[in-house]
Every structure is written in structure tokens, then in C-alpha cells.
Amino acid sequence: MITIDTKLFSALREFAKSNHPKEIVVLLRGRKNGSDTLITDYLIPPFSVGGRNFTSFPSNILPIDFTIVGTAHSHPTGILKPSIRDFHNFYGRIMVIIGPPYNNSKVAAYNKNGDKLPVGFSTLQR
């Protein structure tokens, strides 16, 4: 199960909406607990670029950060399935994809094998 902080997802949705129809990409920070992953924060990768139907960042310049559990990116087409290119650029343990209208029902998560993972939302106590 992938659990995303509600406030974090709200910020991520707004970021994707404001860049629509271009794709966005972020690095997801969180912690793993058994088979569950809690997403608590996101970072915009340095030198990331996004356009219609693509987004990328140079992973070779990222510092070592063991709190990064994966990535999230938008698919402005609304198709929540990862592409072959998405798998070739997989970073971390999970990939989250969001699509228009960028709400809680238009989100999907996958592992490196392409298995779809359940996604939930929770308000974190800070």
C-alpha cells in the first residue's frame, strides 16, 4: 500500500495543473514499513524538464538520499498506465502517476515490475 499525505498530494495536484498540458516530475520522499510506503514530501529534481508527452531529469547528479522512495509524474492525457519510457527511467522503488482532473481518483502507483499498487491518502500528524 502506498499512502500519500493529503496536503502533499494537494500541492502535487496544483503543480501538475499549473503545468498542464506539459508533464511534471518530482522525487518522492518517505519511508517504507514492510510492504507499505508512506509518502511525506516531494522534491523537484535539479535540471528537470517537461513537455508534451515527456519529462526527465539527470539522475546521475542527484545526491545520495535514502529518504527518496520513488518518483511521481503527470500524464496529461489521463492515461495512468506507465509507458516503456517510464520504466526505462524508473528511479527508486515506486512510480506514482497522476492525470487530469488531478484529483484523488486519478492516481496510480507501480513498482519496478509494473505491478499496480493500492494508493491511499492520510493526514499526517506533524
C-alpha positions in Angstrom: 0.0 0.0 0.0 1.2 3.5 -0.9 -0.1 6.2 1.5 0.3 9.8 0.4 0.0 12.7 2.8 -3.2 14.6 1.9 -1.5 18.1 2.0 1.4 16.8 -0.1 -1.0 15.4 -2.7 -2.9 18.7 -2.9 0.4 20.5 -3.6 1.4 17.9 -6.2 -2.0 18.3 -7.9 -1.7 22.0 -8.1 1.8 21.7 -9.5 0.6 19.3 -12.2 -2.5 21.5 -13.0 -0.4 24.7 -13.4 1.9 22.9 -15.9 -0.8 21.2 -17.9 -0.6 20.1 -20.7 3.1 19.6 -20.0 4.2 16.7 -17.8 5.9 17.3 -14.4 8.2 15.0 -12.4 9.1 15.0 -8.7 11.1 12.8 -6.4 9.1 11.3 -3.6 10.4 11.2 0.0 9.1 8.9 2.5 9.6 5.7 4.5 9.0 2.1 3.9 7.4 -0.1 6.6 7.3 -3.7 5.4 5.3 -3.7 2.1 3.8 -0.3 2.8 5.3 3.0 1.8 4.4 6.4 3.3 5.0 9.4 1.1 5.7 12.5 3.2 7.4 15.0 0.9 8.5 15.7 -2.6 11.4 17.5 -4.3 11.7 18.9 -7.8 14.8 17.3 -9.3 17.5 19.7 -10.4 17.6 20.3 -14.2 14.3 18.5 -14.7 12.4 19.3 -17.9 8.9 18.5 -19.0 6.9 19.0 -22.2 4.0 17.4 -24.0 4.4 13.7 -23.6 7.7 13.6 -21.8 9.6 14.6 -18.6 13.1 13.8 -17.5 15.9 14.7 -15.1 19.6 13.7 -14.9 19.6 11.1 -12.1 23.4 10.9 -12.2 23.8 14.3 -10.5 21.4 13.6 -7.5 23.0 13.4 -4.1 22.7 10.2 -2.1 19.4 10.4 -0.2 17.9 7.3 1.3 14.6 9.0 2.0 13.8 9.1 -1.7 11.4 6.2 -2.3 10.5 6.9 -5.9 9.0 9.4 -8.4 5.7 10.9 -9.3 4.9 12.4 -12.7 1.8 13.5 -14.6 0.2 12.1 -17.7 -1.8 15.0 -19.1 -3.5 12.5 -21.4 -5.2 11.0 -18.4 -3.9 7.5 -19.1 -2.5 6.2 -15.8 -0.5 3.3 -17.2 3.3 3.7 -17.3 5.0 3.7 -20.7 8.1 1.8 -21.7 10.0 5.1 -21.4 8.6 5.5 -17.8 10.1 2.1 -16.9 13.4 2.9 -18.6 13.7 6.0 -16.3 12.4 4.3 -13.2 14.1 5.7 -10.1 13.6 4.3 -6.6 11.0 1.7 -5.5 7.8 3.2 -6.7 6.3 5.3 -9.5 3.2 7.4 -9.0 1.3 8.7 -12.0 -1.4 11.4 -11.8 -3.8 12.6 -14.5 -6.5 15.2 -15.1 -8.6 16.4 -13.5 -5.8 15.8 -10.9 -7.9 14.5 -8.1 -7.7 11.5 -5.7 -9.4 9.2 -8.2 -6.8 9.9 -11.0 -3.7 8.5 -9.3 -2.0 5.1 -9.8 1.2 3.7 -8.3 3.5 0.9 -9.7 6.6 -1.0 -8.6 9.6 -1.8 -10.9 7.9 -4.9 -12.1 4.9 -3.0 -13.4 2.6 -4.3 -10.7 -0.1 -1.8 -9.7 0.0 -0.9 -6.0 -3.0 0.3 -4.0 -2.9 4.1 -3.1 -4.5 5.7 -0.1 -4.4 9.2 1.5 -3.9 10.2 5.1 -3.4 13.4 7.0 -0.1 13.1 8.8 0.5 14.4 12.3 3.4 16.8 12.2 
